[in-house]
Amino acid sequence: MHIHYNHMAREKVFRFKQFAVLNDRTAMKVGTDGVLLGAWCPVTGMRRVLDVGTGCGVIALMIAQRNPDALIEGIDIDQAAIEEASINFERSPWSDRLTASLQDFNGMTSEAPYDLMVSNPPYFTNGVLPTGDARTAARHTGALTYAQLIDGAARRLTHDGTLAMITPTDVEGTIIEAAAFASLPVRRLTRVIPVEGAAPKRTLWQLSRHDQPYHEDSLTIAHSDGTFTPEYIALTRDFYLYLSY
């Protein structure tokens, strides 16, 4: 395996097997977190999908590839992100099923509930936001807290709908508490270990009112030499251009 986890390029155009992503304007570039969520989230039976904080649109595009029946709407508060996502959606094989709009999740109104909501939300809940730092702004939870995301999902999902997201592992307590308050229980949790032997750094979440057994597991991305593990290859092989086994 010649692809290395710690050598993922920040290319202006990031090419996947079935689509390419213009990756230049928005502060949020293509990264492992988004690819993980796009490959891991449930898509079977998900007809109406909302990608909250779509950025360049990579998660929405991955869901479009995985589910030929899904109608996917990407929203973001960053104009550059929406312009870029719109281009990426239009140039994809699924342009008729993807839309991007400049919207604030906290203020949005929807005509019909969603079957699936996905989000790779901002990370930093504390600290000073540097002026003019677009990437930090895109990663700052001042605009949308985890509790607001989960509560908003509980109100905008179908009765059996699902919220899938990825967060830092150190906010698990916050997520579990917010899920309890919103009556949107955690049904599945996968802790992501970046390199074998390291502590988990990210957690993948599936929250739903649909009654199903709770499942918890872990996923290791890379071996100590930086090459991808078989389990990560199995999860992402349909997307990465040079990943085939």
N, C-alpha and C positions, 0 to 999 in steps of 0.2 A: 504494500500500500504506500503510494508516494505522496498522498495528500496529507498535510500536517495541520492539526487543529490550531496550532499557534501561528500559522502562516496564512490565515484567511485574509485575502487582499481586500483593501478598501478601493475597489476599482470603480471608475466612473460608470461602467456598465458591467453588472455582475450577471454572468450567464448560467442559467440552469438548463436542464435537459429539454424542457418544453416551453420555456419562456426566458426572456432576458429582462433585467431590471436596471433602468437608468437610476444611478445611485450617487447623484452629484449635487442636487440642489437642497434636499431636505437634510436637517441636522442628524436625523436617525438613519444611519446606514444599514445595509444588509449585515446581519451578524448572526452568530450561533443561536442567540436567544429566540429570534424570530423564526429561524428555520426549525428549531426544536418544536416550538409551539405549533407552527403550521403543519408539521409532520405528525405530531402527537395528538392533537385535539380530535375529538370525535366528529365525524362528518356524515355517518350513515343516517339517512332520513332527515338531514338538516336542509330544509328548503329555503328559509329566509335567514341570512347570516349578516351580522354587523361586526365589523372590525373597528374597534375603538382605538384611535391614535394610529391610523394606518401607516403613517410615514410614507415610504416609497411604495407600499402596497404588497410587499412580498408575502405576508401571511394570507391575505385575501387571494392572491394568485395561486398559492399552494392549495388552498381549499377548493378553488375553482378546478384545479387539475384533479384533485382527489374525488370530487363529487360533481358529476356532470349535470345534476339537477339543481344545484345550489345557486340562488340569486344572492349576490354578496355586495354589501354596501360598506365602503370604507369612509370613515369620517376622521377629521383632524382639525385642530385649531390653527395650524400653520399653513399659510397660503402656499408656500413653496412646496410643502409636502403634497398638498392636494394637486398642484400643477404637475408634479412628478408622477404621482400615483395615476393621475388621469392619462398621462402619456403611456405609462407602463400597461395600464388596463387596455387602452385602445390598441396597442401593438401586440397584445397577447391573443392566443387562439380563442379566448373566452370573453371578448369585448362586449358581447351582447348580454352577459350575465354579471358584469362588474360595473359599479358606479363609485365615484369619489366625490364627496361634498365637504365644503368648509362648514363644520358644525361643532358646537360645544356640546359634549355629551350631557352635561348637567342641565342644559336648556333645551335639548332636542325633544320634539314631539314626533310620535310615530303613529301611522294609521293602523298598523297591525303589529302584533308581537313577533319577536324573533325566536326561531328554534335554537339558534346558537349565537352567542356573543363571544368574541375572542379579543384579547388585549395583551399587548406587551407594554405594561404601563410604566410611568416614570418611576425612577428608583429613589431619588433622594428626598426624604421627608424632613430633613433638618439642614441647617447650614445656610449661608448667604448665597444668593443667586448672583453670580458675576454679571455685570452689565454687558450686554452685547454677545454673550456666549450662547449661541443658538443651541449647541448640543446640550449644554447644561440645562437650558430652558426646556428643551424637549424631554429631559430626564428628571424634571423637578415636579414633585407632586403638589405644588402650590395650586395648580389649576384643577387637579382631579385626585382626590385621596382614594386609597384603597376602599375605604368605607363607602364613599360616594359611588365608586364603580360597582361595588357589590350590591348596594341598595338600589341603584339605578337599574342594574341587570334584573334584580328580583321583580321590579315593576314593569320591565319591558320584555321579559321572556314569556313564551307560552307556558302553560301549566307544567309541562314536562321538559321545558327548555333547559339549556346548559350554558353556563359561563365557563370558559376555559381561559386561563392566563398563566403567565410565568412571572415569578417575583424572586427577589433575593431570599435565600433560605432563612435569613435572620429576622424576617418579618412574619414568619409562620403564625405566631401567636396573634398578631394583629388581624391576619386574614381569617383565622378560625373564629375569633371574637366577632368580627364584622359579619361573617357568614351566619353565625348564630343569631345575631340581632336582626338580620334580614330574612331569616327563615329560609335560607338557601344553603342547605347542608353540603359540606365537602364529601364527595363521593369517591374521588380518586386523587391520589397525590403521588407524584414521582419526584424524588430528590435527585438532582443532577450533579454528578461528581466530575469536575473538569478533567482531571488526570488521575489515574489509578493511584490509590493511597492517600489522596487529598480529601479534605472535608467537603461535603456538599456546598455548592455556592448558589444554586438556583433551585426553585421548586416549581414544578408544573402542577396546576390545579384544575380540577373539574368539579364545579358546584352545580347542583341540580335538585329540584324538588321531586324528580322522578325516583321512585323507590327502587334502590339497587344496593347490593352489598358494597360496603366500603372496601377499597383496595389501595394498598400502599406498597411502593417498590422504589427502586433506584436505577439510575442509568449512568454509566461511566462513558464519557466521550472519547478519551484518548489514553493510550498506553504511555508509559513513562518516556518513551522515545518520541512522542508527539504524533504517532500514527493513530488513526481512528480505530476504535474497538469494533469487533463484529456486531455488537448490539446497536452501536450508533450507525454503522453502515446499513444494517437492516432497516433502521428507522428512516434514513435519509437517502437511500440509494436511488429512489425514483426522482430525485431532484438534483443532486449534485452532478455536474456534467461528467466528471471523471471517476464517479463512484459506481461500480457495477457488480460488486460482490460483497 
